[in-house]
Amino acid sequence: MSNQRIDGWLAAARAAWPDVAVAEPVFRAAIEARLALGVDASELAGADVYLAVACAAGDPAAVAHFEREHVARVAAWLGSHERDQLVIDEVRQRVRARALAARDGAPPRIADFSGRGPLGAWVRVIAVREHASLCRAAVDASDDELADLARTGELTPELASLRARYLPTVTAAFRAAIAALPARTRTIMRLCYVDGTSLDAIGRLYGVNKSTVSRWLATARADLLADARARVRAALALPSADVDSLLGAMPRDLELSLHGLL
């Protein structure tokens, strides 16, 4: 690979993103690594590799450019068929998480960007796949774990009968409460409870420490349960004490069931 071509990519990247810092040897090593994997130099989006390397390293300016130049385009990529802003926001959060969050000591997925074609095309694939996954989940989600959530705890026969009778209402209440959570909150909960992402890794993604993430999760769980309780109370003409008995075991078991809920 000629130094002249690499120099050209480096100059283009620094002109496009002057506030993003990637050392020249690091950039050259990233280019050489991609060529060694079989990426043709004629297909290589060298300047985009520069931005990807910076994002993988957690450079704040690079992440901000990634947000403005790529994440901001998610609505356009999903097309006119997707008009639900909550869905668009959720897909954006998933794109951020998929591309930028490190997991289990491994670097973020953006570190694997091959450079074969523009970074925008790579991000668009993630967005479209996440949107499809979100739509499938909405259609195909099983009630099994929601049912488990509603049945947990040491139940008297009377409570067991009460929960069985009102299970559809409880299920609907939790689904609605989850949908009402902010998109970022749902993403953080999914990262933790579904993907198994560590609090440290989530904190790096959002620029906070793990104690802050822990507080976010505790607040999210409390808000989720409080909202679900309120929805059940509104839907059922039952005294508050009966509703609390109906849902009484849930705080203890909520984390165990979040995989199915989210």
LINUR-V366845 format. One record per residue. N is the residue number from 1. RES is the residue in one letter. PHI is phi in whole degrees, 0 to 359 (none if undefined). PSI is psi in degrees with one decimal (* if undefined). D_LAST is the distance of its C-alpha to the last C-alpha in whole Angstrom. Layout:
N | RES | PHI | PSI | D_LAST
N | RES | PHI | PSI | D_LAST
//
This chain:
1 | M | none | 128.7 | 47
2 | S | 287 | 141.7 | 49
3 | N | 297 | -29.9 | 49
4 | Q | 297 | -42.2 | 50
5 | R | 293 | -43.6 | 46
6 | I | 298 | -41.1 | 44
7 | D | 300 | -37.9 | 46
8 | G | 295 | -44.3 | 45
9 | W | 296 | -40.9 | 42
10 | L | 296 | -43.7 | 42
11 | A | 296 | -41.1 | 44
12 | A | 295 | -40.5 | 42
13 | A | 294 | -44.5 | 39
14 | R | 291 | -28.2 | 40
15 | A | 287 | -38.1 | 42
16 | A | 287 | -37.2 | 38
17 | W | 228 | 71.9 | 37
18 | P | 295 | -18.4 | 39
19 | D | 268 | 1.9 | 37
20 | V | 260 | 129.4 | 35
21 | A | 248 | 114.7 | 37
22 | V | 231 | 123.1 | 37
23 | A | 297 | 143.2 | 40
24 | E | 304 | -44.0 | 42
25 | P | 297 | -34.6 | 42
26 | V | 294 | -43.7 | 39
27 | F | 296 | -45.4 | 38
28 | R | 299 | -40.5 | 41
29 | A | 296 | -38.5 | 39
30 | A | 295 | -40.9 | 36
31 | I | 295 | -47.3 | 38
32 | E | 297 | -36.2 | 40
33 | A | 296 | -39.6 | 37
34 | R | 289 | -37.5 | 36
35 | L | 295 | -36.9 | 39
36 | A | 294 | -24.9 | 40
37 | L | 275 | 0.8 | 37
38 | G | 102 | 6.9 | 38
39 | V | 287 | 127.1 | 37
40 | D | 288 | 136.4 | 40
41 | A | 301 | -29.4 | 42
42 | S | 288 | -19.9 | 42
43 | E | 261 | -10.3 | 39
44 | L | 284 | 124.4 | 37
45 | A | 270 | 80.5 | 36
46 | G | 299 | -41.3 | 37
47 | A | 296 | -36.7 | 37
48 | D | 292 | -31.2 | 33
49 | V | 300 | -40.2 | 33
50 | Y | 304 | -49.4 | 34
51 | L | 295 | -39.6 | 32
52 | A | 297 | -43.0 | 29
53 | V | 299 | -42.4 | 31
54 | A | 294 | -40.8 | 31
55 | C | 297 | -42.1 | 27
56 | A | 298 | -30.7 | 27
57 | A | 277 | -4.7 | 29
58 | G | 82 | 20.4 | 27
59 | D | 297 | 119.2 | 30
60 | P | 301 | -39.9 | 29
61 | A | 295 | -40.4 | 31
62 | A | 296 | -43.2 | 30
63 | V | 297 | -38.3 | 26
64 | A | 296 | -40.9 | 27
65 | H | 295 | -40.3 | 29
66 | F | 301 | -41.9 | 26
67 | E | 297 | -49.7 | 24
68 | R | 290 | -38.3 | 27
69 | E | 269 | -19.8 | 28
70 | H | 232 | -56.4 | 25
71 | V | 300 | -36.2 | 22
72 | A | 296 | -16.1 | 24
73 | R | 268 | 1.6 | 25
74 | V | 302 | -44.8 | 21
75 | A | 301 | -42.7 | 22
76 | A | 294 | -38.5 | 25
77 | W | 294 | -35.2 | 24
78 | L | 286 | -19.6 | 22
79 | G | 82 | 179.2 | 25
80 | S | 290 | -15.9 | 26
81 | H | 289 | -17.7 | 23
82 | E | 249 | 103.5 | 21
83 | R | 250 | -4.2 | 21
84 | D | 281 | 112.3 | 18
85 | Q | 296 | -32.8 | 18
86 | L | 296 | -39.1 | 15
87 | V | 293 | -44.2 | 14
88 | I | 300 | -44.3 | 16
89 | D | 297 | -39.5 | 15
90 | E | 296 | -42.7 | 12
91 | V | 296 | -40.7 | 14
92 | R | 301 | -44.7 | 16
93 | Q | 297 | -39.5 | 14
94 | R | 294 | -38.6 | 13
95 | V | 298 | -46.7 | 16
96 | R | 302 | -47.0 | 17
97 | A | 295 | -45.7 | 15
98 | R | 295 | -39.5 | 16
99 | A | 277 | -36.9 | 19
100 | L | 247 | -13.9 | 20
101 | A | 272 | 128.5 | 18
102 | A | 278 | 147.7 | 20
103 | R | 222 | 135.7 | 19
104 | D | 53 | 39.6 | 21
105 | G | 81 | -6.3 | 24
106 | A | 274 | 152.4 | 24
107 | P | 290 | 164.1 | 24
108 | P | 301 | 156.8 | 22
109 | R | 299 | -27.1 | 22
110 | I | 296 | -20.2 | 24
111 | A | 295 | -21.7 | 27
112 | D | 270 | -1.6 | 27
113 | F | 305 | 119.9 | 28
114 | S | 283 | -22.9 | 31
115 | G | 85 | -0.1 | 33
116 | R | 281 | 87.8 | 33
117 | G | 100 | 169.0 | 33
118 | P | 291 | 153.3 | 32
119 | L | 299 | -36.5 | 29
120 | G | 302 | -39.0 | 28
121 | A | 294 | -38.4 | 27
122 | W | 296 | -44.3 | 25
123 | V | 293 | -37.8 | 23
124 | R | 298 | -40.0 | 23
125 | V | 301 | -44.2 | 22
126 | I | 300 | -46.0 | 19
127 | A | 298 | -45.9 | 18
128 | V | 295 | -41.3 | 19
129 | R | 294 | -41.9 | 17
130 | E | 294 | -37.8 | 14
131 | H | 296 | -44.5 | 15
132 | A | 298 | -41.4 | 15
133 | S | 297 | -41.2 | 12
134 | L | 296 | -41.9 | 10
135 | C | 293 | -41.2 | 13
136 | R | 296 | -40.4 | 13
137 | A | 297 | -38.5 | 9
138 | A | 294 | -34.0 | 10
139 | V | 276 | -41.1 | 13
140 | D | 260 | -3.7 | 13
141 | A | 305 | 131.6 | 9
142 | S | 276 | 149.8 | 11
143 | D | 276 | -2.6 | 12
144 | D | 303 | -50.6 | 13
145 | E | 286 | -31.2 | 10
146 | L | 296 | -39.0 | 10
147 | A | 296 | -42.2 | 14
148 | D | 301 | -41.3 | 14
149 | L | 300 | -42.2 | 13
150 | A | 285 | -16.8 | 15
151 | R | 256 | -1.6 | 18
152 | T | 290 | 162.3 | 18
153 | G | 100 | 170.0 | 21
154 | E | 275 | 107.7 | 25
155 | L | 253 | 137.5 | 25
156 | T | 286 | 161.0 | 29
157 | P | 304 | -35.4 | 30
158 | E | 294 | -44.8 | 30
159 | L | 293 | -38.3 | 26
160 | A | 299 | -42.6 | 25
161 | S | 294 | -41.0 | 27
162 | L | 297 | -43.0 | 25
163 | R | 292 | -40.6 | 22
164 | A | 299 | -39.1 | 22
165 | R | 294 | -39.6 | 24
166 | Y | 255 | 14.6 | 21
167 | L | 305 | -44.4 | 18
168 | P | 301 | -37.1 | 18
169 | T | 292 | -41.6 | 18
170 | V | 296 | -43.7 | 16
171 | T | 301 | -48.1 | 13
172 | A | 297 | -36.8 | 14
173 | A | 295 | -43.7 | 14
174 | F | 291 | -38.2 | 10
175 | R | 298 | -44.0 | 9
176 | A | 293 | -38.6 | 12
177 | A | 295 | -39.5 | 11
178 | I | 294 | -43.6 | 8
179 | A | 298 | -28.8 | 9
180 | A | 279 | -12.9 | 12
181 | L | 295 | 148.1 | 11
182 | P | 302 | 149.0 | 13
183 | A | 304 | -41.1 | 12
184 | R | 297 | -39.9 | 13
185 | T | 296 | -44.1 | 11
186 | R | 299 | -40.6 | 7
187 | T | 295 | -43.8 | 9
188 | I | 297 | -41.5 | 11
189 | M | 294 | -39.5 | 8
190 | R | 294 | -42.3 | 6
191 | L | 302 | -42.2 | 10
192 | C | 283 | -53.0 | 11
193 | Y | 270 | -25.9 | 8
194 | V | 260 | -49.9 | 7
195 | D | 274 | -15.1 | 11
196 | G | 74 | 23.8 | 13
197 | T | 288 | 137.3 | 14
198 | S | 290 | 157.8 | 17
199 | L | 298 | -36.4 | 18
200 | D | 299 | -44.8 | 21
201 | A | 293 | -40.0 | 19
202 | I | 296 | -41.3 | 17
203 | G | 299 | -40.5 | 20
204 | R | 296 | -36.9 | 22
205 | L | 297 | -38.2 | 20
206 | Y | 256 | 4.3 | 20
207 | G | 72 | 33.0 | 23
208 | V | 227 | 171.4 | 23
209 | N | 271 | 169.7 | 24
210 | K | 291 | -24.0 | 21
211 | S | 295 | -38.4 | 22
212 | T | 294 | -43.1 | 21
213 | V | 299 | -42.4 | 18
214 | S | 300 | -41.2 | 18
215 | R | 294 | -41.1 | 19
216 | W | 303 | -45.8 | 16
217 | L | 293 | -41.1 | 14
218 | A | 298 | -43.2 | 16
219 | T | 296 | -42.0 | 16
220 | A | 298 | -43.8 | 13
221 | R | 297 | -44.1 | 12
222 | A | 296 | -43.5 | 16
223 | D | 296 | -41.3 | 15
224 | L | 299 | -47.2 | 12
225 | L | 293 | -40.8 | 14
226 | A | 296 | -41.6 | 17
227 | D | 294 | -44.5 | 16
228 | A | 299 | -41.9 | 14
229 | R | 300 | -45.8 | 18
230 | A | 298 | -38.9 | 20
231 | R | 291 | -38.1 | 18
232 | V | 294 | -43.5 | 19
233 | R | 300 | -40.3 | 23
234 | A | 291 | -31.6 | 23
235 | A | 276 | -28.0 | 22
236 | L | 247 | 134.8 | 25
237 | A | 276 | 64.1 | 28
238 | L | 240 | 150.4 | 28
239 | P | 299 | 152.6 | 29
240 | S | 303 | -37.5 | 27
241 | A | 297 | -37.8 | 28
242 | D | 291 | -38.4 | 27
243 | V | 294 | -41.5 | 23
244 | D | 296 | -36.5 | 23
245 | S | 294 | -39.3 | 24
246 | L | 300 | -38.5 | 22
247 | L | 255 | 6.4 | 19
248 | G | 302 | -34.1 | 21
249 | A | 276 | -7.4 | 19
250 | M | 292 | -39.3 | 16
251 | P | 305 | -37.4 | 16
252 | R | 291 | -32.9 | 17
253 | D | 253 | 1.4 | 15
254 | L | 299 | -43.8 | 11
255 | E | 299 | -34.4 | 11
256 | L | 292 | -22.4 | 11
257 | S | 254 | -0.3 | 9
258 | L | 294 | -27.6 | 6
259 | H | 304 | -45.2 | 6
260 | G | 286 | -35.7 | 6
261 | L | 293 | -36.8 | 4
262 | L | 267 | * | 0
//
